[in-house]
């Protein structure tokens, strides 16, 4: 639940705050600059979240590879290979 807030709702709230700023101040130059700053911040948070998720997914792939190599060392075959037929 907390990760959904950080990954989706926080960047969305920052982006919406930029729009609200423009609407409340009537679209003057200062509000547009503030909106641009908030949008930059919101998009930065979203990008950092995405980069973090990409890094974590690589860790899972490496863990699966390590488990498969340990299985190979114990059983002499790769985990998703068909087991050798008995009696032939």
Biopython code that builds the backbone (N, CA, C, O; Angstrom):
import numpy as np
from Bio.PDB.StructureBuilder import StructureBuilder

atoms = [
    (1, "UNK", "N", (0.833, -1.201, 0.000)),
    (1, "UNK", "CA", (0.000, 0.000, 0.000)),
    (1, "UNK", "C", (0.875, 1.261, 0.000)),
    (1, "UNK", "O", (0.627, 2.199, -0.758)),
    (2, "UNK", "N", (1.892, 1.269, 0.854)),
    (2, "UNK", "CA", (2.753, 2.446, 0.949)),
    (2, "UNK", "C", (3.492, 2.669, -0.373)),
    (2, "UNK", "O", (3.661, 3.806, -0.812)),
    (3, "UNK", "N", (3.926, 1.581, -0.998)),
    (3, "UNK", "CA", (4.653, 1.713, -2.262)),
    (3, "UNK", "C", (3.759, 2.290, -3.353)),
    (3, "UNK", "O", (4.237, 3.055, -4.190)),
    (4, "UNK", "N", (2.480, 1.943, -3.365)),
    (4, "UNK", "CA", (1.570, 2.524, -4.359)),
    (4, "UNK", "C", (1.448, 4.030, -4.171)),
    (4, "UNK", "O", (1.362, 4.785, -5.139)),
    (5, "UNK", "N", (1.441, 4.451, -2.914)),
    (5, "UNK", "CA", (1.369, 5.890, -2.634)),
    (5, "UNK", "C", (2.604, 6.583, -3.184)),
    (5, "UNK", "O", (2.500, 7.620, -3.839)),
    (6, "UNK", "N", (3.775, 6.010, -2.920)),
    (6, "UNK", "CA", (5.025, 6.637, -3.356)),
    (6, "UNK", "C", (5.178, 6.545, -4.871)),
    (6, "UNK", "O", (5.627, 7.500, -5.504)),
    (7, "UNK", "N", (4.810, 5.401, -5.462)),
    (7, "UNK", "CA", (5.038, 5.192, -6.888)),
    (7, "UNK", "C", (4.046, 5.937, -7.768)),
    (7, "UNK", "O", (4.422, 6.432, -8.830)),
    (8, "UNK", "N", (2.799, 6.026, -7.353)),
    (8, "UNK", "CA", (1.774, 6.589, -8.228)),
    (8, "UNK", "C", (1.152, 7.879, -7.699)),
    (8, "UNK", "O", (1.064, 8.873, -8.420)),
    (9, "UNK", "N", (0.725, 7.859, -6.445)),
    (9, "UNK", "CA", (-0.058, 8.977, -5.932)),
    (9, "UNK", "C", (0.771, 10.218, -5.639)),
    (9, "UNK", "O", (0.301, 11.336, -5.848)),
    (10, "UNK", "N", (1.999, 10.038, -5.157)),
    (10, "UNK", "CA", (2.825, 11.217, -4.877)),
    (10, "UNK", "C", (3.164, 11.986, -6.151)),
    (10, "UNK", "O", (2.974, 13.202, -6.180)),
    (11, "UNK", "N", (3.665, 11.328, -7.220)),
    (11, "UNK", "CA", (3.916, 12.098, -8.447)),
    (11, "UNK", "C", (2.646, 12.728, -9.011)),
    (11, "UNK", "O", (2.671, 13.860, -9.496)),
    (12, "UNK", "N", (1.532, 11.991, -8.946)),
    (12, "UNK", "CA", (0.271, 12.535, -9.455)),
    (12, "UNK", "C", (-0.164, 13.757, -8.644)),
    (12, "UNK", "O", (-0.643, 14.741, -9.208)),
    (13, "UNK", "N", (0.001, 13.693, -7.333)),
    (13, "UNK", "CA", (-0.389, 14.831, -6.481)),
    (13, "UNK", "C", (0.470, 16.054, -6.786)),
    (13, "UNK", "O", (-0.034, 17.177, -6.789)),
    (14, "UNK", "N", (1.750, 15.852, -7.039)),
    (14, "UNK", "CA", (2.630, 16.977, -7.362)),
    (14, "UNK", "C", (2.217, 17.600, -8.702)),
    (14, "UNK", "O", (2.192, 18.823, -8.840)),
    (15, "UNK", "N", (1.895, 16.755, -9.683)),
    (15, "UNK", "CA", (1.457, 17.272, -10.985)),
    (15, "UNK", "C", (0.141, 18.043, -10.853)),
    (15, "UNK", "O", (-0.018, 19.113, -11.441)),
    (16, "UNK", "N", (-0.788, 17.502, -10.089)),
    (16, "UNK", "CA", (-2.072, 18.181, -9.894)),
    (16, "UNK", "C", (-1.865, 19.497, -9.155)),
    (16, "UNK", "O", (-2.546, 20.478, -9.451)),
    (17, "UNK", "N", (-0.938, 19.538, -8.199)),
    (17, "UNK", "CA", (-0.660, 20.781, -7.475)),
    (17, "UNK", "C", (-0.202, 21.867, -8.436)),
    (17, "UNK", "O", (-0.539, 23.035, -8.244)),
    (18, "UNK", "N", (0.555, 21.513, -9.459)),
    (18, "UNK", "CA", (0.964, 22.498, -10.463)),
    (18, "UNK", "C", (-0.219, 23.073, -11.206)),
    (18, "UNK", "O", (-0.284, 24.279, -11.444)),
    (19, "UNK", "N", (-1.158, 22.213, -11.574)),
    (19, "UNK", "CA", (-2.359, 22.677, -12.287)),
    (19, "UNK", "C", (-3.206, 23.556, -11.369)),
    (19, "UNK", "O", (-3.713, 24.598, -11.786)),
    (20, "UNK", "N", (-3.353, 23.127, -10.118)),
    (20, "UNK", "CA", (-4.147, 23.905, -9.156)),
    (20, "UNK", "C", (-3.526, 25.292, -8.965)),
    (20, "UNK", "O", (-4.241, 26.290, -8.874)),
    (21, "UNK", "N", (-2.216, 25.346, -8.907)),
    (21, "UNK", "CA", (-1.528, 26.632, -8.746)),
    (21, "UNK", "C", (-1.881, 27.590, -9.882)),
    (21, "UNK", "O", (-2.150, 28.767, -9.641)),
    (22, "UNK", "N", (-1.882, 27.094, -11.110)),
    (22, "UNK", "CA", (-2.210, 27.948, -12.263)),
    (22, "UNK", "C", (-3.659, 28.404, -12.194)),
    (22, "UNK", "O", (-3.963, 29.568, -12.455)),
    (23, "UNK", "N", (-4.557, 27.480, -11.840)),
    (23, "UNK", "CA", (-5.984, 27.827, -11.789)),
    (23, "UNK", "C", (-6.247, 28.846, -10.681)),
    (23, "UNK", "O", (-6.973, 29.817, -10.894)),
    (24, "UNK", "N", (-5.670, 28.636, -9.515)),
    (24, "UNK", "CA", (-5.934, 29.526, -8.380)),
    (24, "UNK", "C", (-5.385, 30.929, -8.632)),
    (24, "UNK", "O", (-6.035, 31.919, -8.298)),
    (25, "UNK", "N", (-4.199, 31.016, -9.218)),
    (25, "UNK", "CA", (-3.577, 32.332, -9.435)),
    (25, "UNK", "C", (-4.005, 32.970, -10.758)),
    (25, "UNK", "O", (-3.602, 34.095, -11.054)),
    (26, "UNK", "N", (-4.784, 32.295, -11.528)),
    (26, "UNK", "CA", (-5.323, 32.904, -12.741)),
    (26, "UNK", "C", (-4.406, 32.828, -13.955)),
    (26, "UNK", "O", (-4.638, 33.521, -14.946)),
    (27, "UNK", "N", (-3.386, 32.014, -13.897)),
    (27, "UNK", "CA", (-2.534, 31.825, -15.065)),
    (27, "UNK", "C", (-1.499, 32.907, -15.285)),
    (27, "UNK", "O", (-1.055, 33.105, -16.416)),
    (28, "UNK", "N", (-1.100, 33.619, -14.230)),
    (28, "UNK", "CA", (-0.059, 34.636, -14.420)),
    (28, "UNK", "C", (1.309, 33.962, -14.608)),
    (28, "UNK", "O", (1.436, 32.743, -14.493)),
    (29, "UNK", "N", (2.310, 34.768, -14.895)),
    (29, "UNK", "CA", (3.638, 34.240, -15.217)),
    (29, "UNK", "C", (4.246, 33.467, -14.047)),
    (29, "UNK", "O", (4.871, 32.426, -14.247)),
    (30, "UNK", "N", (4.067, 33.964, -12.852)),
    (30, "UNK", "CA", (4.625, 33.280, -11.678)),
    (30, "UNK", "C", (3.994, 31.911, -11.475)),
    (30, "UNK", "O", (4.683, 30.951, -11.131)),
    (31, "UNK", "N", (2.693, 31.819, -11.685)),
    (31, "UNK", "CA", (2.025, 30.528, -11.511)),
    (31, "UNK", "C", (2.462, 29.531, -12.580)),
    (31, "UNK", "O", (2.581, 28.338, -12.301)),
    (32, "UNK", "N", (2.698, 30.001, -13.785)),
    (32, "UNK", "CA", (3.175, 29.107, -14.839)),
    (32, "UNK", "C", (4.586, 28.593, -14.534)),
    (32, "UNK", "O", (4.898, 27.429, -14.783)),
    (33, "UNK", "N", (5.424, 29.465, -14.000)),
    (33, "UNK", "CA", (6.772, 29.022, -13.607)),
    (33, "UNK", "C", (6.696, 28.034, -12.448)),
    (33, "UNK", "O", (7.423, 27.041, -12.428)),
    (34, "UNK", "N", (5.823, 28.301, -11.491)),
    (34, "UNK", "CA", (5.639, 27.366, -10.380)),
    (34, "UNK", "C", (5.093, 26.029, -10.852)),
    (34, "UNK", "O", (5.495, 24.970, -10.370)),
    (35, "UNK", "N", (4.173, 26.094, -11.801)),
    (35, "UNK", "CA", (3.611, 24.865, -12.373)),
    (35, "UNK", "C", (4.703, 24.054, -13.070)),
    (35, "UNK", "O", (4.771, 22.834, -12.918)),
    (36, "UNK", "N", (5.551, 24.736, -13.830)),
    (36, "UNK", "CA", (6.647, 24.038, -14.511)),
    (36, "UNK", "C", (7.592, 23.400, -13.498)),
    (36, "UNK", "O", (8.059, 22.282, -13.711)),
    (37, "UNK", "N", (7.874, 24.091, -12.409)),
    (37, "UNK", "CA", (8.746, 23.534, -11.373)),
    (37, "UNK", "C", (8.104, 22.317, -10.716)),
    (37, "UNK", "O", (8.769, 21.307, -10.486)),
    (38, "UNK", "N", (6.816, 22.411, -10.417)),
    (38, "UNK", "CA", (6.130, 21.272, -9.808)),
    (38, "UNK", "C", (6.048, 20.095, -10.771)),
    (38, "UNK", "O", (6.194, 18.945, -10.356)),
    (39, "UNK", "N", (5.817, 20.366, -12.036)),
    (39, "UNK", "CA", (5.773, 19.273, -13.018)),
    (39, "UNK", "C", (7.149, 18.625, -13.149)),
    (39, "UNK", "O", (7.253, 17.405, -13.278)),
    (40, "UNK", "N", (8.194, 19.430, -13.118)),
    (40, "UNK", "CA", (9.541, 18.857, -13.152)),
    (40, "UNK", "C", (9.793, 17.979, -11.941)),
    (40, "UNK", "O", (10.381, 16.904, -12.061)),
    (41, "UNK", "N", (9.354, 18.430, -10.781)),
    (41, "UNK", "CA", (9.526, 17.640, -9.560)),
    (41, "UNK", "C", (8.700, 16.360, -9.622)),
    (41, "UNK", "O", (9.194, 15.287, -9.273)),
    (42, "UNK", "N", (7.464, 16.461, -10.057)),
    (42, "UNK", "CA", (6.599, 15.274, -10.144)),
    (42, "UNK", "C", (7.122, 14.246, -11.133)),
    (42, "UNK", "O", (7.113, 13.046, -10.860)),
    (43, "UNK", "N", (7.574, 14.723, -12.274)),
    (43, "UNK", "CA", (8.119, 13.797, -13.268)),
    (43, "UNK", "C", (9.442, 13.201, -12.791)),
    (43, "UNK", "O", (9.751, 12.053, -13.109)),
    (44, "UNK", "N", (10.223, 13.967, -12.034)),
    (44, "UNK", "CA", (11.466, 13.436, -11.465)),
    (44, "UNK", "C", (11.175, 12.321, -10.468)),
    (44, "UNK", "O", (11.854, 11.295, -10.475)),
    (45, "UNK", "N", (10.185, 12.506, -9.622)),
    (45, "UNK", "CA", (9.806, 11.463, -8.668)),
    (45, "UNK", "C", (9.361, 10.209, -9.420)),
    (45, "UNK", "O", (9.747, 9.099, -9.054)),
    (46, "UNK", "N", (8.557, 10.377, -10.463)),
    (46, "UNK", "CA", (8.100, 9.231, -11.245)),
    (46, "UNK", "C", (9.272, 8.524, -11.919)),
    (46, "UNK", "O", (9.321, 7.294, -11.936)),
    (47, "UNK", "N", (10.209, 9.280, -12.472)),
    (47, "UNK", "CA", (11.365, 8.684, -13.129)),
    (47, "UNK", "C", (12.241, 7.937, -12.130)),
    (47, "UNK", "O", (12.695, 6.829, -12.416)),
    (48, "UNK", "N", (12.482, 8.522, -10.973)),
    (48, "UNK", "CA", (13.291, 7.839, -9.958)),
    (48, "UNK", "C", (12.618, 6.554, -9.486)),
    (48, "UNK", "O", (13.296, 5.553, -9.257)),
    (49, "UNK", "N", (11.302, 6.568, -9.339)),
    (49, "UNK", "CA", (10.577, 5.348, -8.977)),
    (49, "UNK", "C", (10.747, 4.289, -10.054)),
    (49, "UNK", "O", (10.974, 3.120, -9.741)),
    (50, "UNK", "N", (10.640, 4.681, -11.317)),
    (50, "UNK", "CA", (10.779, 3.735, -12.420)),
    (50, "UNK", "C", (12.193, 3.155, -12.457)),
    (50, "UNK", "O", (12.365, 1.949, -12.636)),
    (51, "UNK", "N", (13.197, 4.004, -12.291)),
    (51, "UNK", "CA", (14.575, 3.528, -12.287)),
    (51, "UNK", "C", (14.827, 2.563, -11.131)),
    (51, "UNK", "O", (15.536, 1.569, -11.293)),
    (52, "UNK", "N", (14.261, 2.847, -9.990)),
    (52, "UNK", "CA", (14.399, 1.939, -8.855)),
    (52, "UNK", "C", (13.772, 0.587, -9.165)),
    (52, "UNK", "O", (14.366, -0.452, -8.876)),
    (53, "UNK", "N", (12.583, 0.589, -9.747)),
    (53, "UNK", "CA", (11.910, -0.670, -10.087)),
    (53, "UNK", "C", (12.721, -1.469, -11.100)),
    (53, "UNK", "O", (12.776, -2.696, -11.017)),
    (54, "UNK", "N", (13.348, -0.794, -12.049)),
    (54, "UNK", "CA", (14.184, -1.491, -13.033)),
    (54, "UNK", "C", (15.386, -2.134, -12.338)),
    (54, "UNK", "O", (15.752, -3.262, -12.669)),
    (55, "UNK", "N", (15.992, -1.453, -11.401)),
    (55, "UNK", "CA", (17.131, -2.008, -10.677)),
    (55, "UNK", "C", (16.746, -3.199, -9.824)),
    (55, "UNK", "O", (17.488, -4.179, -9.761)),
    (56, "UNK", "N", (15.604, -3.132, -9.171)),
    (56, "UNK", "CA", (15.148, -4.227, -8.326)),
    (56, "UNK", "C", (14.803, -5.453, -9.168)),
    (56, "UNK", "O", (15.043, -6.579, -8.732)),
    (57, "UNK", "N", (14.251, -5.263, -10.350)),
    (57, "UNK", "CA", (13.904, -6.415, -11.192)),
    (57, "UNK", "C", (15.157, -7.168, -11.619)),
    (57, "UNK", "O", (15.103, -8.386, -11.790)),
    (58, "UNK", "N", (16.278, -6.486, -11.794)),
    (58, "UNK", "CA", (17.534, -7.155, -12.119)),
    (58, "UNK", "C", (18.012, -8.030, -10.972)),
    (58, "UNK", "O", (18.593, -9.090, -11.201)),
    (59, "UNK", "N", (17.772, -7.596, -9.739)),
    (59, "UNK", "CA", (18.147, -8.400, -8.576)),
    (59, "UNK", "C", (17.364, -9.709, -8.552)),
    (59, "UNK", "O", (17.922, -10.756, -8.223)),
    (60, "UNK", "N", (16.091, -9.662, -8.894)),
    (60, "UNK", "CA", (15.277, -10.881, -8.919)),
    (60, "UNK", "C", (15.777, -11.839, -9.989)),
    (60, "UNK", "O", (15.816, -13.049, -9.766)),
    (61, "UNK", "N", (16.157, -11.320, -11.138)),
    (61, "UNK", "CA", (16.677, -12.169, -12.210)),
    (61, "UNK", "C", (17.973, -12.851, -11.777)),
    (61, "UNK", "O", (18.171, -14.037, -12.040)),
    (62, "UNK", "N", (18.838, -12.114, -11.125)),
    (62, "UNK", "CA", (20.095, -12.701, -10.654)),
    (62, "UNK", "C", (19.837, -13.768, -9.591)),
    (62, "UNK", "O", (20.522, -14.791, -9.572)),
    (63, "UNK", "N", (18.874, -13.551, -8.718)),
    (63, "UNK", "CA", (18.559, -14.545, -7.684)),
    (63, "UNK", "C", (18.041, -15.832, -8.319)),
    (63, "UNK", "O", (18.416, -16.924, -7.892)),
    (64, "UNK", "N", (17.172, -15.716, -9.346)),
    (64, "UNK", "CA", (16.676, -16.901, -10.043)),
    (64, "UNK", "C", (17.814, -17.649, -10.738)),
    (64, "UNK", "O", (17.853, -18.879, -10.726)),
    (65, "UNK", "N", (18.730, -16.910, -11.336)),
    (65, "UNK", "CA", (19.885, -17.522, -12.001)),
    (65, "UNK", "C", (20.757, -18.258, -10.983)),
    (65, "UNK", "O", (21.215, -19.368, -11.254)),
    (66, "UNK", "N", (20.992, -17.657, -9.824)),
    (66, "UNK", "CA", (21.782, -18.315, -8.783)),
    (66, "UNK", "C", (21.116, -19.601, -8.297)),
    (66, "UNK", "O", (21.790, -20.607, -8.080)),
    (67, "UNK", "N", (19.797, -19.568, -8.127)),
    (67, "UNK", "CA", (19.071, -20.768, -7.709)),
    (67, "UNK", "C", (19.175, -21.858, -8.770)),
    (67, "UNK", "O", (19.352, -23.031, -8.442)),
    (68, "UNK", "N", (19.065, -21.472, -10.040)),
    (68, "UNK", "CA", (19.167, -22.454, -11.121)),
    (68, "UNK", "C", (20.568, -23.067, -11.164)),
    (68, "UNK", "O", (20.704, -24.268, -11.400)),
    (69, "UNK", "N", (21.593, -22.276, -10.945)),
    (69, "UNK", "CA", (22.966, -22.801, -10.941)),
    (69, "UNK", "C", (23.204, -23.734, -9.751)),
    (69, "UNK", "O", (23.919, -24.728, -9.879)),
    (70, "UNK", "N", (22.617, -23.424, -8.612)),
    (70, "UNK", "CA", (22.732, -24.319, -7.461)),
    (70, "UNK", "C", (22.023, -25.642, -7.744)),
    (70, "UNK", "O", (22.523, -26.704, -7.371)),
    (71, "UNK", "N", (20.876, -25.588, -8.393)),
    (71, "UNK", "CA", (20.147, -26.800, -8.772)),
    (71, "UNK", "C", (20.994, -27.629, -9.741)),
    (71, "UNK", "O", (21.070, -28.851, -9.614)),
    (72, "UNK", "N", (21.628, -26.965, -10.704)),
    (72, "UNK", "CA", (22.494, -27.650, -11.660)),
    (72, "UNK", "C", (23.646, -28.354, -10.935)),
    (72, "UNK", "O", (23.993, -29.484, -11.278)),
    (73, "UNK", "N", (24.230, -27.701, -9.948)),
    (73, "UNK", "CA", (25.336, -28.300, -9.209)),
    (73, "UNK", "C", (24.882, -29.529, -8.416)),
    (73, "UNK", "O", (25.636, -30.494, -8.289)),
    (74, "UNK", "N", (23.661, -29.499, -7.884)),
    (74, "UNK", "CA", (23.158, -30.629, -7.095)),
    (74, "UNK", "C", (22.689, -31.786, -7.957)),
    (74, "UNK", "O", (22.953, -32.942, -7.627)),
    (75, "UNK", "N", (21.990, -31.497, -9.070)),
    (75, "UNK", "CA", (21.303, -32.540, -9.837)),
    (75, "UNK", "C", (21.947, -32.845, -11.187)),
    (75, "UNK", "O", (21.597, -33.843, -11.818)),
    (76, "UNK", "N", (22.856, -32.031, -11.632)),
    (76, "UNK", "CA", (23.530, -32.302, -12.894)),
    (76, "UNK", "C", (22.738, -31.913, -14.134)),
    (76, "UNK", "O", (23.133, -32.263, -15.246)),
    (77, "UNK", "N", (21.659, -31.214, -13.974)),
    (77, "UNK", "CA", (20.865, -30.739, -15.118)),
    (77, "UNK", "C", (20.231, -29.407, -14.745)),
    (77, "UNK", "O", (20.069, -29.077, -13.571)),
    (78, "UNK", "N", (19.880, -28.657, -15.776)),
    (78, "UNK", "CA", (19.246, -27.358, -15.578)),
    (78, "UNK", "C", (17.812, -27.587, -15.107)),
    (78, "UNK", "O", (17.189, -28.559, -15.534)),
    (79, "UNK", "N", (17.260, -26.725, -14.237)),
    (79, "UNK", "CA", (15.931, -26.974, -13.658)),
    (79, "UNK", "C", (14.812, -27.156, -14.679)),
    (79, "UNK", "O", (13.914, -27.967, -14.452)),
    (80, "UNK", "N", (14.837, -26.435, -15.786)),
    (80, "UNK", "CA", (13.721, -26.559, -16.734)),
    (80, "UNK", "C", (14.008, -27.555, -17.848)),
    (80, "UNK", "O", (13.225, -27.648, -18.793)),
    (81, "UNK", "N", (15.119, -28.310, -17.768)),
    (81, "UNK", "CA", (15.356, -29.404, -18.711)),
    (81, "UNK", "C", (14.505, -30.597, -18.310)),
    (81, "UNK", "O", (14.175, -30.775, -17.137)),
    (82, "UNK", "N", (14.157, -31.405, -19.286)),
    (82, "UNK", "CA", (13.378, -32.611, -18.987)),
    (82, "UNK", "C", (14.268, -33.586, -18.220)),
    (82, "UNK", "O", (15.450, -33.720, -18.533)),
    (83, "UNK", "N", (13.708, -34.268, -17.214)),
    (83, "UNK", "CA", (14.510, -35.240, -16.478)),
    (83, "UNK", "C", (14.921, -36.387, -17.398)),
    (83, "UNK", "O", (14.195, -36.714, -18.337)),
    (84, "UNK", "N", (16.076, -37.001, -17.140)),
    (84, "UNK", "CA", (16.507, -38.111, -17.991)),
    (84, "UNK", "C", (15.541, -39.289, -17.871)),
    (84, "UNK", "O", (15.005, -39.575, -16.800)),
    (85, "UNK", "N", (15.337, -39.958, -19.002)),
    (85, "UNK", "CA", (14.433, -41.109, -19.000)),
    (85, "UNK", "C", (15.124, -42.291, -18.336)),
    (85, "UNK", "O", (16.312, -42.532, -18.550)),
    (86, "UNK", "N", (14.377, -43.011, -17.539)),
    (86, "UNK", "CA", (14.906, -44.176, -16.828)),
    (86, "UNK", "C", (14.826, -45.413, -17.728)),
    (86, "UNK", "O", (13.845, -45.597, -18.448)),
    (87, "UNK", "N", (15.858, -46.256, -17.684)),
    (87, "UNK", "CA", (15.819, -47.533, -18.393)),
    (87, "UNK", "C", (16.175, -47.476, -19.860)),
    (87, "UNK", "O", (15.986, -48.491, -20.531)),
    (88, "UNK", "N", (16.664, -46.405, -20.415)),
    (88, "UNK", "CA", (17.024, -46.424, -21.830)),
    (88, "UNK", "C", (18.483, -46.298, -22.030)),
    (88, "UNK", "O", (18.952, -46.297, -23.169)),
]
sb = StructureBuilder()
sb.init_structure("model")
sb.init_model(0)
sb.init_chain("A")
sb.init_seg("    ")
for serial, (resi, resn, name, xyz) in enumerate(atoms, 1):
    if name == "N":
        sb.init_residue(resn, " ", resi, " ")
    sb.init_atom(name, np.array(xyz, "f"), 0.0, 1.0, " ", f" {name:<3s}", serial, name[0])
structure = sb.get_structure()
